[in-house]
Amino acid sequence: MLEILGRASSLNVRKVLWTCKELSLAFDREDYGTGFRSLETEEFRGLNPNAQIPVIIDGDFVLWESNTICRYLINKAERDDLLPSDPVSRARVEQWVDWQATELNQAWRYAFCALHWKYPAYQDTDQIAASVKAWNRMMAILDAQLAKTGAYVSGSDFTLADIVLGLSTNRWLRTPIERPVYPAVAEWYSRLCERPAFLEYGPNGTI
C-alpha cells in the first residue's frame, strides 16, 4: 500500500491526500514534521535530502516534492481528466501547477511566516505589507483566469491545478490579512466546496 509521510495539517501533504481521495486510492499515512517525528534524522534525509514533507513510498519507489507526487499518482492511475495526456491541454494545467509553486508561494511566504507561524525572523512590518500586497496581486491573476474560464483554473474541467490552487486559496482566505473581493475566485471556491475530498482536506480548520 502507498505510504505517505507527513503531518495532515501541512498544505503540501494535503495536496497529496486530496489527490488520493479523488483517485479513490488507499494509503497509510505517518505523522512527520512539526510536533511529530523529526525530519532531521539520517533515516528521513535518506528519503528526502531536503528534510521536508511530504514523502511517499510506493513499493520500492520513494518520491518527494508535493506537486510531482500528485502528477505521479495521477499518471499511474491514468486519470487524464485530472492531468491530460494531450500536450496542449496538459501544458495548460501544468503552467498553473508550477505557478502555484513558484510565483504564488513566493508572494505569501513572508506574510504567512509572520502572521500565522509568528516567527521572530519575520516581523518586519514593511516586508509583511509588501508580501500581503504581492499575495493579493497573485490572487488577482488567478481571479482573472477564473473569470476567463468561467469554471476551473485551466478550463471547463476540474484538474490538478484546482487541487493545488484550491488549498492555496484556502490559506489566503484564512490568514488574517486585508483581501480584495475577487468574485471569480469566490465562485470557484464555492464550487470546490461541493467536492467531498476538498471539504475533507481544504476548509477543515487547517491553513
GIZILIN-V610551 format. One record per pair of residues at least 24 apart in sequence whose C-alpha atoms are under 8 Angstrom apart, sorted by sequence separation. I is the first residue (numbers start at 1). J is the second residue. D is the distance in whole Angstrom. If there is no record, write none. Layout:
i:I j:J d:D
i:I j:J d:D
//
This chain:
i:2 j:26 d:7
i:3 j:27 d:6
i:4 j:28 d:6
i:5 j:29 d:6
i:6 j:30 d:6
i:7 j:31 d:4
i:107 j:131 d:6
i:108 j:132 d:7
i:1 j:26 d:7
i:2 j:27 d:5
i:3 j:28 d:5
i:4 j:29 d:5
i:5 j:30 d:5
i:6 j:31 d:5
i:7 j:32 d:5
i:107 j:132 d:8
i:1 j:27 d:6
i:2 j:28 d:6
i:3 j:29 d:6
i:4 j:30 d:6
i:5 j:31 d:6
i:6 j:32 d:4
i:7 j:33 d:6
i:108 j:134 d:7
i:166 j:192 d:7
i:1 j:28 d:7
i:3 j:30 d:8
i:5 j:32 d:6
i:6 j:33 d:6
i:7 j:34 d:8
i:107 j:134 d:5
i:108 j:135 d:5
i:107 j:135 d:5
i:7 j:36 d:8
i:67 j:97 d:7
i:104 j:135 d:7
i:107 j:138 d:7
i:170 j:202 d:7
i:175 j:207 d:8
i:170 j:203 d:6
i:174 j:207 d:7
i:104 j:138 d:6
i:150 j:184 d:8
i:103 j:138 d:8
i:104 j:139 d:8
i:167 j:202 d:6
i:152 j:188 d:7
i:166 j:202 d:8
i:171 j:207 d:5
i:147 j:184 d:5
i:151 j:188 d:7
i:170 j:207 d:7
i:16 j:54 d:8
i:146 j:184 d:6
i:143 j:182 d:6
i:146 j:185 d:7
i:13 j:53 d:7
i:143 j:183 d:7
i:144 j:184 d:7
i:12 j:53 d:7
i:13 j:54 d:5
i:143 j:184 d:5
i:12 j:54 d:7
i:140 j:182 d:7
i:143 j:185 d:5
i:146 j:188 d:7
i:136 j:179 d:7
i:142 j:185 d:7
i:136 j:180 d:7
i:132 j:177 d:7
i:7 j:53 d:8
i:6 j:53 d:5
i:5 j:53 d:7
i:6 j:54 d:5
i:5 j:54 d:6
i:6 j:55 d:7
i:4 j:54 d:7
i:5 j:55 d:5
i:16 j:66 d:7
i:4 j:55 d:6
i:5 j:56 d:6
i:15 j:66 d:7
i:19 j:70 d:6
i:23 j:74 d:7
i:4 j:56 d:5
i:15 j:67 d:8
i:3 j:56 d:5
i:4 j:57 d:7
i:13 j:66 d:7
i:16 j:69 d:7
i:20 j:73 d:8
i:2 j:56 d:7
i:3 j:57 d:5
i:12 j:66 d:6
i:16 j:70 d:6
i:19 j:73 d:8
i:23 j:77 d:7
i:2 j:57 d:6
i:3 j:58 d:6
i:15 j:70 d:7
i:19 j:74 d:8
i:2 j:58 d:5
i:23 j:79 d:8
i:1 j:58 d:7
i:2 j:59 d:7
i:96 j:153 d:8
i:1 j:59 d:7
i:96 j:154 d:7
i:116 j:175 d:7
i:93 j:153 d:8
i:115 j:175 d:7
i:93 j:154 d:5
i:115 j:176 d:7
i:92 j:154 d:6
i:97 j:160 d:7
i:112 j:175 d:7
i:97 j:161 d:5
i:100 j:164 d:7
i:96 j:161 d:6
i:100 j:165 d:6
i:93 j:159 d:7
i:93 j:160 d:7
i:94 j:161 d:7
i:97 j:164 d:7
i:93 j:161 d:6
i:97 j:165 d:8
i:100 j:168 d:8
i:81 j:157 d:8
i:82 j:158 d:7
i:83 j:159 d:6
i:81 j:158 d:8
i:82 j:159 d:4
i:83 j:160 d:6
i:81 j:159 d:7
i:82 j:160 d:5
i:71 j:160 d:8
i:70 j:160 d:8
i:67 j:164 d:8
i:19 j:160 d:8
i:19 j:163 d:7
i:18 j:163 d:7
i:15 j:163 d:6
i:15 j:164 d:6
i:15 j:167 d:7
i:14 j:167 d:8
i:11 j:167 d:7
i:11 j:168 d:8
i:22 j:197 d:7
i:21 j:197 d:6
i:18 j:197 d:6
i:18 j:198 d:7
i:18 j:200 d:8
i:18 j:201 d:6
i:17 j:201 d:7
i:14 j:201 d:6
i:14 j:202 d:8
i:11 j:207 d:7
i:9 j:206 d:6
i:10 j:207 d:8
i:9 j:207 d:7
//
